[in-house]
Amino acid sequence: MNRIQLTAISAYESTLRAGSRMVAKLGNDEGMSTIEYAFGSLAAAALAGVLYLVVNGNGVTTAIEKVITDALNNRP
């Protein structure tokens, strides 16, 4: 075998060992609620960011100003 083949085989074996370790670790459910909490927090932060961008956009600001102006001028 040449050097490139040996390097490829070594990398493949390392990947298999890492995969085996990952499967062994994922087989245990301890800490799962922490991971779910982290993903929930991440999703909430992403939603908050999107809502912030939407509310601070010109279209929403203009619509809110129109509703307030119409209400103050007693227009339906």
C-alpha positions as protocol buffer text, in pm:
chain_id: "A"
residue {
  index: 1
  type: MET
  ca { x: 0 y: 0 z: 0 }
}
residue {
  index: 2
  type: ASN
  ca { x: 116 y: 349 z: -66 }
}
residue {
  index: 3
  type: ARG
  ca { x: 121 y: 640 z: 175 }
}
residue {
  index: 4
  type: ILE
  ca { x: -208 y: 792 z: 57 }
}
residue {
  index: 5
  type: GLN
  ca { x: -394 y: 464 z: 101 }
}
residue {
  index: 6
  type: LEU
  ca { x: -251 y: 418 z: 452 }
}
residue {
  index: 7
  type: THR
  ca { x: -354 y: 773 z: 544 }
}
residue {
  index: 8
  type: ALA
  ca { x: -706 y: 715 z: 410 }
}
residue {
  index: 9
  type: ILE
  ca { x: -739 y: 388 z: 603 }
}
residue {
  index: 10
  type: SER
  ca { x: -612 y: 554 z: 920 }
}
residue {
  index: 11
  type: ALA
  ca { x: -863 y: 839 z: 881 }
}
residue {
  index: 12
  type: TYR
  ca { x: -1143 y: 589 z: 818 }
}
residue {
  index: 13
  type: GLU
  ca { x: -1053 y: 389 z: 1129 }
}
residue {
  index: 14
  type: SER
  ca { x: -1039 y: 707 z: 1339 }
}
residue {
  index: 15
  type: THR
  ca { x: -1383 y: 804 z: 1213 }
}
residue {
  index: 16
  type: LEU
  ca { x: -1520 y: 461 z: 1302 }
}
residue {
  index: 17
  type: ARG
  ca { x: -1375 y: 483 z: 1654 }
}
residue {
  index: 18
  type: ALA
  ca { x: -1519 y: 832 z: 1701 }
}
residue {
  index: 19
  type: GLY
  ca { x: -1857 y: 711 z: 1575 }
}
residue {
  index: 20
  type: SER
  ca { x: -1851 y: 418 z: 1816 }
}
residue {
  index: 21
  type: ARG
  ca { x: -1775 y: 650 z: 2107 }
}
residue {
  index: 22
  type: MET
  ca { x: -2057 y: 883 z: 2002 }
}
residue {
  index: 23
  type: VAL
  ca { x: -2307 y: 597 z: 1981 }
}
residue {
  index: 24
  type: ALA
  ca { x: -2202 y: 481 z: 2326 }
}
residue {
  index: 25
  type: LYS
  ca { x: -2248 y: 830 z: 2470 }
}
residue {
  index: 26
  type: LEU
  ca { x: -2580 y: 890 z: 2295 }
}
residue {
  index: 27
  type: GLY
  ca { x: -2716 y: 563 z: 2429 }
}
residue {
  index: 28
  type: ASN
  ca { x: -2734 y: 724 z: 2772 }
}
residue {
  index: 29
  type: ASP
  ca { x: -3031 y: 958 z: 2828 }
}
residue {
  index: 30
  type: GLU
  ca { x: -2872 y: 1147 z: 3117 }
}
residue {
  index: 31
  type: GLY
  ca { x: -2861 y: 1518 z: 3051 }
}
residue {
  index: 32
  type: MET
  ca { x: -3122 y: 1496 z: 2778 }
}
residue {
  index: 33
  type: SER
  ca { x: -3340 y: 1758 z: 2944 }
}
residue {
  index: 34
  type: THR
  ca { x: -3044 y: 1995 z: 2942 }
}
residue {
  index: 35
  type: ILE
  ca { x: -3002 y: 1949 z: 2567 }
}
residue {
  index: 36
  type: GLU
  ca { x: -3375 y: 2000 z: 2512 }
}
residue {
  index: 37
  type: TYR
  ca { x: -3361 y: 2314 z: 2726 }
}
residue {
  index: 38
  type: ALA
  ca { x: -3067 y: 2446 z: 2523 }
}
residue {
  index: 39
  type: PHE
  ca { x: -3247 y: 2387 z: 2191 }
}
residue {
  index: 40
  type: GLY
  ca { x: -3565 y: 2544 z: 2330 }
}
residue {
  index: 41
  type: SER
  ca { x: -3370 y: 2848 z: 2443 }
}
residue {
  index: 42
  type: LEU
  ca { x: -3201 y: 2873 z: 2105 }
}
residue {
  index: 43
  type: ALA
  ca { x: -3536 y: 2852 z: 1925 }
}
residue {
  index: 44
  type: ALA
  ca { x: -3685 y: 3119 z: 2153 }
}
residue {
  index: 45
  type: ALA
  ca { x: -3389 y: 3349 z: 2092 }
}
residue {
  index: 46
  type: ALA
  ca { x: -3417 y: 3300 z: 1716 }
}
residue {
  index: 47
  type: LEU
  ca { x: -3790 y: 3376 z: 1726 }
}
residue {
  index: 48
  type: ALA
  ca { x: -3724 y: 3687 z: 1935 }
}
residue {
  index: 49
  type: GLY
  ca { x: -3467 y: 3802 z: 1680 }
}
residue {
  index: 50
  type: VAL
  ca { x: -3709 y: 3754 z: 1392 }
}
residue {
  index: 51
  type: LEU
  ca { x: -3987 y: 3936 z: 1576 }
}
residue {
  index: 52
  type: TYR
  ca { x: -3749 y: 4222 z: 1657 }
}
residue {
  index: 53
  type: LEU
  ca { x: -3658 y: 4259 z: 1290 }
}
residue {
  index: 54
  type: VAL
  ca { x: -4025 y: 4245 z: 1183 }
}
residue {
  index: 55
  type: VAL
  ca { x: -4143 y: 4499 z: 1441 }
}
residue {
  index: 56
  type: ASN
  ca { x: -3859 y: 4739 z: 1363 }
}
residue {
  index: 57
  type: GLY
  ca { x: -3925 y: 4716 z: 989 }
}
residue {
  index: 58
  type: ASN
  ca { x: -4082 y: 5014 z: 810 }
}
residue {
  index: 59
  type: GLY
  ca { x: -4404 y: 4831 z: 720 }
}
residue {
  index: 60
  type: VAL
  ca { x: -4497 y: 4743 z: 1077 }
}
residue {
  index: 61
  type: THR
  ca { x: -4400 y: 5084 z: 1213 }
}
residue {
  index: 62
  type: THR
  ca { x: -4610 y: 5257 z: 947 }
}
residue {
  index: 63
  type: ALA
  ca { x: -4909 y: 5031 z: 1014 }
}
residue {
  index: 64
  type: ILE
  ca { x: -4892 y: 5091 z: 1390 }
}
residue {
  index: 65
  type: GLU
  ca { x: -4863 y: 5468 z: 1338 }
}
residue {
  index: 66
  type: LYS
  ca { x: -5166 y: 5459 z: 1105 }
}
residue {
  index: 67
  type: VAL
  ca { x: -5375 y: 5266 z: 1359 }
}
residue {
  index: 68
  type: ILE
  ca { x: -5283 y: 5508 z: 1638 }
}
residue {
  index: 69
  type: THR
  ca { x: -5343 y: 5815 z: 1419 }
}
residue {
  index: 70
  type: ASP
  ca { x: -5681 y: 5683 z: 1305 }
}
residue {
  index: 71
  type: ALA
  ca { x: -5778 y: 5606 z: 1665 }
}
residue {
  index: 72
  type: LEU
  ca { x: -5677 y: 5953 z: 1785 }
}
residue {
  index: 73
  type: ASN
  ca { x: -5864 y: 6119 z: 1498 }
}
residue {
  index: 74
  type: ASN
  ca { x: -6169 y: 5902 z: 1576 }
}
residue {
  index: 75
  type: ARG
  ca { x: -6172 y: 5740 z: 1231 }
}
residue {
  index: 76
  type: PRO
  ca { x: -6296 y: 5382 z: 1199 }
}
